[in-house]
Structures are given as structure tokens and as C-alpha cells.
Amino acid sequence: LASPLLRAELVFCLLFLCFCFAVLFVVLSCPATKPSMLNVHLVPHTHDDVGWLKTVDQYFYGGRNYIQHAGVQYILDSVVAELQKDPARRFIYVETAFFFRWWSQQSRSTRNIVTQLVQEGCLEFVNGGWCMSDEASTHYSSVIDQMTLGLRFLNDTFGECGRPRVAWHIDPFGHAREHASIFAQMGYDGFFFGRLDYQDKDRRMKTKEMEMVWRASASLNPPTADLFTGVLPNGYNPPPGFCWDQSCSDDPVQDDPALEDYNVDDLVSRFISISKAALYKTNHIVMTMGSDFQYENANPWYKNMDKLIHYVNAQQANGSQVNVLYSTPSCYLQELNLANQTWPLKSDDFFPYADGPHDFWTGYFTSRPALKRYERLSNSLLQTCNQLEVLGGPKSRSGPFGKGDSDTMKRAMAVAQHHDAVSGTEKQHVADDYAKRLAEGWAHCQVPYVRPVGSRGHRVRPVGSRGHRVRPVAAARPLCADLKRPRVPSAPTLSGRASALRRPSPAAPPLCADLHAASPLCFQYLKVTFDPNTGLLSGLTNLETQQSVQLTQNFYWYNASVGNAESSQTSGAYIFRPNSSTPCAVSKKPDISTLQEVRQQFSPWVSQVVRLYEGSRELELEWTVGPVPVEDGFGKEVITRFDSNISSAGYFYSDSNGREVLERRKDYRPTWDLTQTEPIAGNYYPINSRAFIKDGKAQLTVVTERSQGVSSIYNGSLEIMLHRRLLRDDYRGVGEPLSEPGEFGNGLVVRGRLLLTLTPPETAADSHRPLAQGLVLQPLLSFQEGAPKPTSKLEFSALQAALPPAVHLLTLSQWDSESVLLRLEHQYESGESKAFSQPVTLNLQVHTHTHSAVTALLPCCLLYRLSLLCFDCSFFS
């Protein structure tokens, strides 16, 4: 064993054997089924929101039960006690944020018991992230981070036996293709969810296509991003009449024939009927036995399920072909794998989601826009904090402002990805708690952020270091004063390019004519014109490619529905339902003033600054909306709309979690014949970074800096929802209207930016890809007292050479005391750029092991997945 190569080979062989044993153990720990019968897999579970009606802390401890009776710590206590009573019992758990906290409070003996339950397959972790993330409002980089945080804890605590094999997103309100791609690349065998558009579900149930193979990437070669996907039959609830939680009112199994309420025969008969009615392709079906915050007292559940299994299976002696068993999603998936079926193929996504004709869950794409922006800014800070910890070493974690590191921000950001957090679908006091957690993360990240920049002898003072509240704001840009711009050192983003602060330059002619309303803004690349009569944007010209489009922009608001004769459904935190398909213009003739930028005042509560920077190929629109007035009794859903002469023919395009782009078509779904009942809300989709329209000659792209809702209602138009203030709840559980009070109680003021580009379609990605990454990972500023010393280094890059344009450094963070996590990604889709869509080869001079490209927890050579990927191409015909 003197040779390092021999030692490495031995270690690999041992790892491989351990891995094979773990895979075999998963198979052997699954209960036996009966191939000739209908096998009903009961999956006991609880769905524990990491914040919703109560905060994370309140949910864990069971505080404020007058809001909602829920205490996660008691759920885990009770389940562990009940699992020990019978080795046949099973339970799955999802939210690592709660389990991590519970585990830290347990004694050694309890930990040993739980470890044994995990090893025996009685307790199985599914999904495994810190939370069950939202799929519309999250950026892929933050999803990967929160999944890594949770999976790393499970791996460190339970090893291979704690590794989830199944992604479990039973509650998010629509499902993104990029999420499925991430799960497939993480090595998951399958993906199960509960919410599916009611029209799509009806069709799939009739054709027995509730289970499918999801081809989740148009760029990765199959089956790299192919993932078996199943829709659960009852959402994530038990079948009707079979809920035995202490919060339910269904009758228990009363099996004493001497008693008046004996009901075994009735329950068995109804359960067998429900099981036979399930419309799935194999002789295996899954039934979720649990719901929101259930199993706080697990005894009623297990006692009644034990009886149900016994009495249903006893009917086999009378000819019944139904077999009921405790199971888990991975065991169910294992049986489907053995069934050797052919599955339909899906390649689009599951947006938008509706649970009724007038109930489209498209409002939350924009709900709580300030929180959505704060979350995105916090992700940018976290990446900078991670990088500076690596570059600064251990000394970066202490400095003149105390001790701190990235851990607090990692956990706060992971919680913020929850499907009732960044989605904006929580109560107001819970939204405040999410923001508070992020602010605490900012405070802890001030230390590593400040230290490396100021370590050359001068102090750098972070914003907010004197005890006042830190509020993230857009980087201040100089206005029109003729100032000499200082060179401002920015925190390294390690993107391979320097990020610079820019301002309209007085040296170049910012206006190509006199300063009046009709004057265009122009520099060497772009020219922007305004209508002299209305003051509205009227045209955009790319001077480099000699392309021009007629382009108008205005602000509108949809009158939010409070219910009508057609439906009682209202607009709320989740639901977008306007009273009319025609929005109201905020103003048809804004007041404008022009200097080196055009300032448009549409109303006392809507304004915009239009800026064009020297050397820029994009136009910046900085909008401010709020406080949205509701004294007239109308809730308002505020949009900005771009109308152009581009012949988009009903098509538009939006990103999936900030990564790949999907084609959208008005009043159309790729996998079923849509009956459109809400012509506006039913055509809204989520965006995280960009959306565009195009024809054969021109593409108009809008890049955003937070998640929002987007649509194209008219030919050549693109509208983005910016803000919402509503007067009614939408009856989806929150129990309060979405009406954020703001600082003074009269409504929230929100400010944001949009970047516009006009390019030929074939080169558009060359512009919008780096622009989008630049908005996700913005330069962060810190300030020093006094002038820098002459020896100060004003520019710094941690890279010895720039990365190729197609390569993006996604992650650089300290993994442990001796290793660093480095993630690189190709940021262009296949075929979208002639210049940059080609494969790239990098020579990294890094001594490291290669692990699962996404989670960094499992060596790629050991990434084993079930072969459930046979699909039927006739599904597209």
C-alpha cells in the first residue's frame, strides 16, 4: 500500500462496495408484494411547511396554535416512538430544516434508535433539501444550494442509507422543467408531486398517463435529464374517509362486532373500491396517508392503518385481489422498475397551474415583489461571502466588526426557497420573519465581506455597521453631474469578467437633439425615441445591427376580482383573476423631464427612469410603483407592457428557474387541448431572469432582477406584472388579503429594473445570458473611511485568467477545513448561440475528487439510477 495510486484504487473499491451494499439494502428493506394482485402502497407522511401561517420557529415548537395547531417537534417524537413498535411500519420525512433542529436536541440513545430506523428502511428521507422549494420563483443556483445544505446533513449523519432516492414536491403550485433537470442530475430515481392542472389531470386519468418520463432538458443528451415522474392520486392527502389524524373527523376502524358502530366491512369495501378505481398502468398504486402537520399523535394513524391492512388483506381468502402494505416512494418506484413498462414522454413544464376554471395560480409569480428582490440580492451576497471565505482563509471569519461567516446566510437563504416563502404566499408576519432571517445573514456576512477588502491596512466600513438597519437597495448610480468617477473596488464575483459601475457619460452626446420630450437617447449602440405628444417610449434602434422596431411602453393595472356571478373566486396571494381582460392605463401622458436620462411620472404612485449608458447594448428602465392606492375599493395588479411591431404570432419565451428557456403560446398547452376560461391569468407564466418575443428579423428581450409573472396577450406585446395590492383573500389558506403595509402603513413602495435588448434572434443569447447572470450576481459595495493608502490594491481578481464566455463559475465555497466546493457550468443552451453553444474544455489545475456535479456529495462514478426511462414517442403524435 505504499503507492498512492494503489491506496486510491483501494479506497475507490471500498466506496464502490459500500455503495453497492447500500443500493442492495434499499431493495431488501422494501416489503414483499404480490405480483398477481393489485398492490396498494400506503405511504405515511407529514407535510411540514417551513413557514406559512406561522413562522419556522412557531411551527417547530408548536407556538401560536390559535393560528394553526402544528408542532413539528412533537410529530417527530411521536413517529419515532410508533415506528419502534412494529418493523413493518414506515414513515417518510422531507424537510431537513426541521429534522436538523430536532436532531440537535436528541440524546445519544434517541439518535441511535433513529439511525437504526433509517438503516432498516422504516424511516426514509425523501427530497432531502432544507425545504420543499417553490418551483416558479426560485433561481436554480439557490435551489442547488438549499438542496446541498439538506443533503449534506443527511449524508454526514446517516451515510448512504440517509440518501433520498426520490424527489417529493407534493405542494408547490406548478412544476418547472429545470427542477426536474436538477433532480435528475442529482441522481434521483423519480419525482412525485401532488398538484396538477385540473384539465391535465382529467385527461391523464382517462388515458392512464399519471406517470411519465419527463425529459427535462433540451440541451443534455438523454437520459441525463430524464426523470420518471408521477402524479399522486389524492394530491398529498389520504383517500376520502381514511384520515385518522387527531385533527380529522373520519371514523376509526371499529372492529368489535359486539359494538353498535362496527364498521370494518364498510371501510374495507370502500377502500377496495377506491383502490380499484385508481387509473394507473401497473398493478401498483400509491396512497399518501397524511397531510399538513399530521402525526403529532402518530398512534391513531398507525393503529388504524394496522387494522386496515389486516382486514383488507384478510379478504384475499375470499377471492379479493387487493394487497395493502406499508411502503415508501422508493419502494413503490422499485416495483415500477420491475414492471418493465413503457411510459409517455413529456418535455414541457407544468405551468400555469389551475385547480378550477377561474382559479389560476399565477398571481404568486409576482406576490411580495420586495421580498422576491431581497431574496435575490441575498443570494448575490451569499455567493460573494462564500468566495471571500475561500480567498481570505480562516482569518476572514473575524475582524473589527466581530465574528461571522456564511452559515447563517446559507440557512436563511435555504428557508427562503420554501414554496410559501419567496413565493409570497405566507401571512405578513411570516414574510417579516423571512426578511429578518435574511437580514441576520447579511450581518454575519459583513465580516468575511469586509475583511479581505480592507486587510491592507485601512478599514472598510460596511453599510449598517453602526447599528442601524441594513436595507438592500439597488446600487446608486450617479446622475447628471459632471463628476470624475473614482475607481471603486468591488467584491470579486469570479465570473471571469470585471463588473463595473457605470453612469451616463457627459463626454458623449447622451441626447441626439435638444432636450425636450421628443429627444432620443442615443450612444454608439442604441437609440431610444419618445413620442413628442405623449412622452411615452416610441421606438428602439440597434445602431450596430441597423434594426429598428416601433416600441411603446406604459403602465397599467388590472382590477382584481372580488368574485362575480360566473365564479366567487377572488384575486389573492396565489390566484390572479382580473375583472376584465382590458387593463386600466395608469396614465396615457406622463409628465417627463430629460437630462441625461428620461424621467417619467405616470401618477403619484408610478414613475420610471429611462437610462442609456455609454458602451451599453441594453436599455435600463428603473421603475417605482407604490404605494398602490386602494381607497377606491379596487385591488390592483400592476403591470408594464411593451407593444411592438414584432410579429410574434402568439408565441413568447420565458426562462425556467433562470436557466433554460421554454417556448410559450397563447391559449395553448403542449400536452392537452386547453379550454381557456381566464384569457389573462391563464396565459401568465413565471420568469426568473428573462422573457422575449421575436420574429424572423428581431428579438426583443426583457431581463429582470427578480421573479415575476409574464405574458404576451397581443401580437408583438410583452407584459410583466410588477406589483400587487389586493383587498380579498383567495381562499387558499392564508386567510388574509395580500396588502403589504409598507413603512408608513399606507402600502409598500417597490423599485426595480428591467433591461431591454434588441438583437437579431440568432445572436440574442450572446447578450441576454451575460446580462441575466450580471443581475443575479451583482457587485456589492463597501466603503472605507478616508482615502486609500498609496499601496492599496484597487483591483483584484482571484482568477489567473478569465474563464471562457460560455463558462460560469456557479459556486466557490469552503466545504470543510481542508476542501473547497467548486461548481462550473456551461451557461448556454444547445443551439441558442453560434458563438458559445459549443462544448468547452477547461484545464483546471485543481487537485480534487470529482463528485456529483450538482450536490457534490456522491462521486459521479457511483451515481446509480433506476432504469425507469422507457418512453412512448407516440405520445407526441
N, C-alpha and C positions, 0 to 999 in steps of 0.2 A: 504493500500500500504506500510505498514511498513516492510513487509517481502521482502528481496532482491529477493527471488525466484518468488514472485508474480510480482514484478516490472519487472524482466527479462522476465516472461511469457507475460506481457502486452506489453513490447517493441517488443517481437517477433511477437505477434499478429498484432500489428500496422504495423510492417515491412511487414508481410505477406499480409495484406490487401492492403497496398500501392503497393506492388509488383503485386498482382492480378489486381489491378486497372490499373497499367501501362501496363500489358500484354493485358488487355481488350481494353485499349485505343489504343494500336498499331493496334489491329484488327479493331476497329471502325474508325480509321483515314484512313484506306485504301479505295480507291474509289470503287464504286459498279461495278461489272462486269455482263456480260450476259451469263448465263450458256449454252444457246443453240447456242452461236456464238463463233467464233474464236476471243479471246481477245488479243489484241496486247498492251503490257505494254511498253510504252515509258519511258525510264529512262534517264533523263537529268543528265549529269555528266561532270566533267573535270578530266583529269589525269595530276597531277602536280608532276613531278619528284622532289624529294628533292636533287637536284643536278644532272647534266648530262652534257649538253653542256655549261651550266653556273653554277655558284656556288649557294648555297642555298640563300644567300643574294641577288645575282643578279636576281634570279628568283622571289623572293618575291617583290622586289622593281621595277622590270622591267628594270634593268640596262643592259647595253651592248646589246641592241636589234639588233645590227649589227650581233651578233652571232645567236640569235634566238629571235623572238618577243614574249615575255612572261612576264607577270607581275601578280603575284598571288593576290596581294592586290586589284587590280582592278577587278579581277574575283569575289572575294567575295563581294566587294562593289556593283557590278552590279547585281549579282544574288539576293542579299538581296532586292535590290530595285524592281526587277521584280517579286519576289515571293509575295510581298505585294499587287500586282495589281489584283491577282486572287487566291482565296483559293484552286482552283483545281490544280494549278501548283505544281510541285515537283522538288526537286534537291537533289542529294546525294553528300556528301563530304567525303574524305578519309584521307588526310594527316594532322594529328593533329599538326605536327611540324609547318606547315604554318598557320593553323587556330589558334593555340595558340598565335602566334606572331600577327596576325591580330586582334584577340580578345583583346589583351592587349592594342591596340591603339584606341579602340572604346569608345564612350561616353556611359553614363548610358542609355540614351534613345535608342541608337542603340542596346545595349546589351539586353534591354527589348524586342525590336522588334524581335531580333534573337531568344531569349528564347521562345517567343510566337510561332514563326515559327516552332521551334523544337517540342514544345508541341502539335502543331496542325498536326504534321506529314508532313508539307510542306518541311522542311529541315531535312534530315535524314543522320546521320553519319553511314558509313559502314566501316568495317575493324577496324578503330579506333586507330590503332597503331600510333606511332610517324611518321612512314613512311610505305610504302609498301615494306616489306623486300624481299631481294633475298632469294631464296629457295635452292640454291646449295652451296653457300659459307659461309653461316651463321651457327653458333653454336646455338643449341637450347636454351642455357642459355641466350644468348644475344637477341634472338628473344623474349623470355618471358619478359626480362627486357624492351625492347623497346615497346612491346605491353602494358605492365603495365603502362609505363610512359604516353602514349597517352590515354589509357582508364581511368586512374585515373583523368586526367584533365577533360575529358568529364563527368565523374561521379560527380566530385566536382562542375562542372559548371552547368550541366543540370539535374543531378539526373538520375533516371531510364529512363526518356524519351530520354536521350542522349546516352543510351547504344546501341551499334551496335548489331544487330541480325545476321548479315551476314558478312562472310569474303569475301574480294573482292581483288583478286590478278590478275588483268587483264593484267599486263605487264611482270612479271617475266618469265624467259626463260626456262621453265620446272618447275615441281612441285614435292615437296618432300613429302613423306608419313608422315614424322614426323611433318611437318607443319600442315597437316590436323588433326593429332592426337592432337596437341596443341590446335587448334581451337575448336575441339570437346570438349576437357576438359575445355575450357574456357566458354562453354555454347552456342556457336554459333549454329544457326539452319541450316545454309548452307554455301556453299563455291562456289564462281563463279570465273572462270578465262577465259582468252582470248586466250592464246597461247597453241596449242596442235599440236603434230607431224602431218604433213600433211597426212601421210598414216593412222594414227589412226583416224584422223578426217574424212577422206573419208569413212572409214569403219563404224564409228559411225553414220554418217549422213545417210548412206544407211540402217542401221538397227535401226534407231531411238534410239540410245543409247548415245545421247549427254548429258543426265542427268543420274546420277547413285548414288548409295550409296558407299562411299569409306570407306572400313574397314581399318583404318589407324594404327592399332597396332595388332601384333600377340601375345602380352602379356596381354593386357587389355581385360576383358570379355566384349563381345558385350552387349549393344550398346555404351559402354563408349567412344570408339574412332571411332564410326561410324558417318559419316558426309555426308549429302546429298550434292552432287557436280554437278555443271552444267557448261557446256562449252558454252560460249556466241556465237551467230551465226556469228557475224562480227568482231571477235577479240574484240576490245572495241570501234570500230568506228561506225558511223551511216551507214545505208544501202546506197549503191551507189546512188548518185543523191539527197540525202536528208541531206546534211551538210549545215547548214545555219549560220555558224560562219563567222565573218568578215575575217577570214583567208582562207575561202573556196570560190570556184568559181561556186558552184551549183546555179541554178536559184531559186529565191524565189517563193513563191506561189503568182502568179499574177492573181488575181481573178476579175478583171474588164473586163467584156465581150466586152466592147467598145474598149479595147486596142488591138493592134496587137499581143502582146506576151502573151495573155491569155493562161494559161497552166493548169488550175485546172483539167480538165478531164484527161489529160495525166498523171499528177502527181498522182492523185487518182488511176487511172488504174494501174500504175506501182507499187504503194505502196501495193495495194491489191494483186497483183501478187506475189510480194516479200513475203508478209505475208503468203500467202497460200503455198508457196514453202518451208517454214521453216519445217525442218524434226524433229519435237518434238512429244512426245507421247500424250500430253494433248491438250485441246483447249485453252491453254495459251502459248504465246511466249513472249520473252523479246527482246527489241531492244534498244541498247545503243545509246543515242543521244548526242554525244560529243566526244572529243578526247584530244590530248595533249594540255594543257594550253588554252583550249577554254572557251568561255563565258566571255572573257574580256569585251566584249559588249554583254550582255545577251539579249538585246532587239530583234535583228534579229532572234535569236533562238526561243524565246517564241512567238513572233508574228507569225512566220511561223508554229510553232507546233500547236498553237491555231487554225490556219486556216486548217491545215492538219486534225486535229481531227474532226473539224466541217464538212468538206467536205466528208471525208471518212465515217463518221457515218451517214451523210445525205443519203448515198447510201443504207442504210438499208431499206428505204422506197421503194426502187426499187428491194428489194429481196437480197441485199448483206448480207452476214453472217459474216462480219468483224466488230469488235468493237474496237476502239482505245481509249486509256486513258492514262493520266499521271499516273505514278506509281513509285514504288521503289523496290529494290530487296527483301525486307522483305515482301512487299505486294504481289509480284509475288510468293514468296515462300509460303505465306499463302494460295494462291489459289491452288498451287500444293498439299499442305497438305490436302485440302478439296477434291481434286480429287481422293484420295484413290487409287493411282496407285501402281503397283509393279515395282521396279526399278532393273536394273542389278547391280551386285556387283563387286567391284574392290578392290584388296588387294595389288597390287604392287605400283609403282610410275609412274611419267610421265617424266622420263629421259631415254635417252637423247632426246632433242627436235630438230627437223629439220623442216624447212619450205620449203624444196625443196630437190631433190635427192642428191645434193652435198653441202648442206647448213646445216651442223650440228653445233648447238650452243654448242660446247663442249670446245672451246678454253678459254672461260671466267672462267672455273673451275680453271685455273692457272693464268690468266692475272693479272699483277701487284702483283707479289708474295711478294714484300716488304710491300706493303700496307696491304695485307692479314695478314702478320705476325704482323705488327704493331697493327692492329685491335685486333688480338688475345691476344697480350701482354697487350693491353689496357683493355681488359675485365678482365684479371687477376688482374691488378692494381685496377680496379673499385671494384671488389669483396673484395679485401683487404681493400680498402678505406672505403667501406660500413661497413665492420666488425669493423674497428678501430673507426669509428664514434660511433658505438654502445658501444664498450668496453671502449672508452675514455670519452664518455659523451659530453656535450656541450663544455667543455674546449678543446676538441680535435680540434675544428674548428678555433683556433687561437694559434699562437706560435711565436717563434723567427723569423720565415720567413714570417710573415704576417697572413692573414686570408684566409681560404679556406675550401671547403667541396667537397662532391661528386657530387653536382648538375651539374656542368659544364661538368664533365666526363660522367654523365648519358645521357645528351643531345647529346654530341659529339658521344658517342657510339651508341645511338639510330639513329642518322642521318647516321652513318657508315653502318648500316644494310640495307640501301636502295638498291634496285636492280640495281642501277648504281653506287654504292659506293664500297663496299667490293668486288663486282663482278669484278671490274677492267675495266668497260666498259664506263668510262667517259673520257672527254678530260683531257689532262695533267694538265692544270691549276686548274681544279676542283679536281683532285686527290691530288694536292698540298694543296688545301683548306681543304679537309677532314683530311689530315695528320696534318695540322696546328690546326684544331679544337681538334684533339686528344691530340696534344702537350699541348694545353691550359688546357685540362682536367688533364693531368699529373701534370702540375704546380699547379693547385688548389688542387690536391690530395696529394701533397707533405706535406701539413700542417698536416692533420689527420694521414698520414702515418708516419711522423716523431715524432709527439708529444708523443704518448703513449710509444714508444720505448725509447725515450730519457727523459722521465719525472722523472727519478730517480736521477736527479742532474747533468747529463752530457749531452752535446749537441750532437745530431746526425745530421750530415750534409748530406742532400740528394744530389745525383748526379745532377749536373747542378745548384746548388743553388747560384753560384757566377755570374749568368747572362749568362753563355754560354748555347748553345742549348742542349736540352736533347734529346738524341737518344737512343731508346731502343735497347739493344744488348743482345745476349744470355749470360747467366751467365758465367763469366770467370771461367775456370776450371784450376787448377794447372797442369803444365805439368809434366816433369820428375824429377824435383829437389827433393831431399830428405829433405823435409821440415816438420817440426812439424805443423800439421794442427790446427789452432785455432778453437775454438768453436764459430761459427758465429750465433748469434741470428737472426732468420728470422721472418718476419711478419707472424702472425698466419693465416693459411688458413682454420682452423676449419674443416678440412676434417676428423678428427678423427685419423690422423696419423701424426707423425712428418715428415717434409721434410728435408732432409739433403743434403748438398753439398758433392759430392764425387769426388775422384780423383784416378787414378791408384795407388795402394799401392805398395811401394817398398819392403814392408815386404814379400809379397807373390810373387812367381815367375811369373811375367807377361808374360814371354816368356818361352815356354817349351823346348827351344833348343837355339842354338846360334843365335845371332842377325843377321839374313840375310833374304833375300826375302822370302824364303820358310818357315820361322819360324812361328809357330802358336801363336796366343794369347790365353791364357787359364787361367782360375781361377777355382774355385771349381764347377761351374755350367755350364760354356760354354767353348767351344774350337773352335777357328776360324782358318782355314788354308788358305794359299795363294799359288797360282801356282808359282813355282820357275822360270819358263820361262817367264811368262807374268807379274807377280806381281799382278794379279787380284785375288780377293776372289775366293776360290775354294771349300770350304766346311764349314759346320756348324754342330756342335755336341752338343747336350744337355747331359752333363755328368750325370745329375741327373736321366734322364729317359732312358739314353743309346740310344738315337735317333740320327741318322746322316743322313744328306742329302747332295748331291752334289749341290753346290750353287755357281754360278758365278754372278758377278755384273759388269756392265760397264755403261758408259755414252754415249748417242747417241743424235743426233739431226735430226729431220725431216725437210726436205727442204720445207718451206712454199710455198704454191701455190700462183702464181700471175695470175691464170687463164690459161685455155688451151682450146683446140678445143672442149672438152667434156662439159665444163662449164666455164663461165667467173668468177665464184666465187673465191675469194681470201681468204687467211687466214687473220684474223684481231682480234680485241679485243674480239669479240663474237665468230667468226667462226674459227674452227680448220679444215684445209684442207691441208694435206701434198701432195706434188707432187708424192710421191712414198710410197708404203707400207713398204719399207725397209729403216730404218733409217741409217744414217751415224755414224759410231763409232768416238767419239772424239779422242780416241787413243786405240790401241789394246795392248799396252805395256807401261803402265805408269811408270814414274820414281818413285821409292819408297824409303823411309828411315824409319827405325824402331828404336824406343827407347822403351818407354812404351806404344807406340801407333804406328800404321802404317799410314804413311802419303803418299798419292798417288797423284802425279802430272800428270794428264792426258793431259794437254795442258796449255799454259799460262793463259787460262781463265776457266779451270775446275780443281778443286782439291778436295781432300777428306781426312779426318782424321778418321781412324777406331779406336774406343776405346772400351775396355772391362774393367769394374770396378770390383774391389773385392766385392763379395757378390751380384753381379748383375746377373739376369737371362736374361738380354737383351743386345744386341749389339748396340752400338751407332755409327752412321755414320753421321759425320758432313761434309756437302758438301758446296762448294763455287763455284758459277757459275757467270761469268761475268768479265769484260764487254763482252757481246756476240758480236763477230766480224761480221760485215755485209758488209765490204769493198768488198767482193767477189760478192756482188749483191744478196746474198741468205738470206732471212729471216729464222730464226732458231727457232724451238720449241724443247727445250732441255729436255730430259728425262733421268732417270736412270732406268735400267731394271735388275731384278733379274731372273735368269734362274736356275731352279732346276730339280731334278728327281722326284718331287712330281707329281703324276698322277691326275691332276686337271680336265681333260676331258672337257675343255672348260668352266668350272664354276669358278667364283671367287665371292668375297663378299665385300661389301662396306657399310659404315655406312650411316645413314640418319640424317644429321644435328648433328652428334656426338652422337646419341642415339642408336636407334635400328639398326640392321644390315639387309641388303637385299641381297638375292641371285641374282647374275648376270650370264648371259650365253651368250657366244659369238654368234653374229648374230641371236639374238632371242629376241622377246618381248612376255610377257605372255598373252597379250590380243589381239594380232592380228598377222597375218602372215607377217613377215617382208620381204621386198625386199631390201637387203643390197646393197647400191650403194657407200658407203665410208667405206671400210673394217677396217680402223684405227679409224677415227673420229667417225664413227657410233657405235663404241664399247667402247667409253670413258664414264665414269661416274664420278660424284663428290664424293670426300671424304672430311670429316672434321676432322676425328681423326684416322681412321684405315681402312685397307683393308687386305684381306688374301686369300690364296689358301690352299687347303687341299685335302688329300685322306683319306683312312681308317686308316692310321697309324700316319700321321704327318700333322701339320698345321704350315705354315709359315705366320706370321703376321707382317705387317709393320705399325707402329704407327707414325703419322705425327703431326707436331705442327702448321699447318696452313691448309687452304682449298686448295686442288689441284685436278688435274684430274688423273684418274687411269684406267688401262685396263689390260686385260690378253689376248694377241694376240696369244700366243703359249701355248701349253700344258706345265704346270709347270712354267710358267713365270708370272711376275707381273711387270708392268711398271708404273712409276709415272712421270708426267710432272712437271718439276721444274721451268722453266723459259721460257719466250717467248720474242723475239725481231723481229718485222716484218717491212716490207717495204711498205705495201699497206694497205689502208683502206678496210674494208669488206662490205661497202655499207649498213650499218645498222643504219646510222645516226650520228655516232661520227665525221666522216669527217676528221680523221687523223690516220696515222698508229700507232700501238702500239709499240713505240720505246722510252722507258723511257731513258732520257739523263744521269741520274746519276750525281754525284757530279762534275765531270770534263767534262761533255758533251759528253763523248765517249761511254756511255752505263752504265746501272745500274749493280752493283755487288750485288748479293744476297747470303746470307748464311743461312743455315737451318740444321735441324737434322731429322734423321729417326731412329727409334728404331726397331730392329728386334728381334722376339722371335721364337723359335722352340719348339713346345709342342705337346703332344697328343691332338687331336681335342676336346676331352671331357673335358679337363681342360684348354683350351686355353683362355677362357674368364676370368678365375681367374687371368691371367696375363695381358691381354690387356685392360681390363676395368680400373683397377687402374693406369696402365701406361698412358692411354689416359687422364684420369682426372688429373694426375700429370702434363701433358704437358699443359693442358688448364689452370690450376691454379698453376702456378709455384711460388716458393718462390721468394720474391722480397727483394733486399738487400739495406740497407742504412749503412752509415759509420759514425763513430764518430772521433773526434779529440782527440788523446791521448788514454791512456789505460783506461778501465772502472774502476770505483771505486770498492773497495772490496765488498761493499754492493750491487753492481749491480746484478740484477737477469738475468742470461744469457739464461734461458729457461722459456718459458711461454706458457700455453695453456688455452684458455677460456673455455674449456670443463672440467667438473669434472671427466668424464670418456670417454674413446674412444667410438665412435659410432661403431655399428656392421659393418663388412666389406661390407655388401650389401647396407648400408645406406650412402647416400651422402648428405652433407649439401649444398644445391644449393644456398640459399640466406640467408643472415643475414644483414639486413639494417634498418636504422631508418625510420619508416613510418611517424610519426609526433612526436611532443614533448613528447607524453605520450605512444606511442606504437612502437613496433618493428615488422618488417616483417620477418618471419622465414619460409623457404621452405626446406623440406626434401624430398628426392626422393629415391626410390629403383632403384639402378643403373644397375641391371642385368635383362636381358630378361628372359622370361619364358622358362625354359628348357635348357638354354645355360650353366648352371653351376650346377653340382650336389651339390656343397657345398653352393652356395649363391643365387640360383634362388628361394628359398622358401620364402614365406611371412615372414615378420619380424614385431614383435610387440615391440613398444617403449613406455616407461613410461616417458613422458615429464612432468616435474614439472614446467609448464608454465601456468599462468593464462591468457587466451586469448579466443577470439572467433574464430571459425573455418569458414574460408571463402573459396571461390572457390580456389581450390588447386593451380591454375596457376596464376590468376590475383590478388587474394586477395581482390577483390572489391565486390563480391557478396556472401552472405552466401550460403554454399553448399545446405542447405535445401530449398533455393529459386531458385535453378538453374533449370529453366524450359526450355525445348526444344520442338520444334515441333516433331510430331511423323511421320517423313518422311522416316522411315527406313525399310520399307518392301522391300525385295530384292528377286531376282530370282536366285536360286542356279544353274539353268540350264545354266547360263551364263558361267560357267566353263567347261561345257561338250563339 
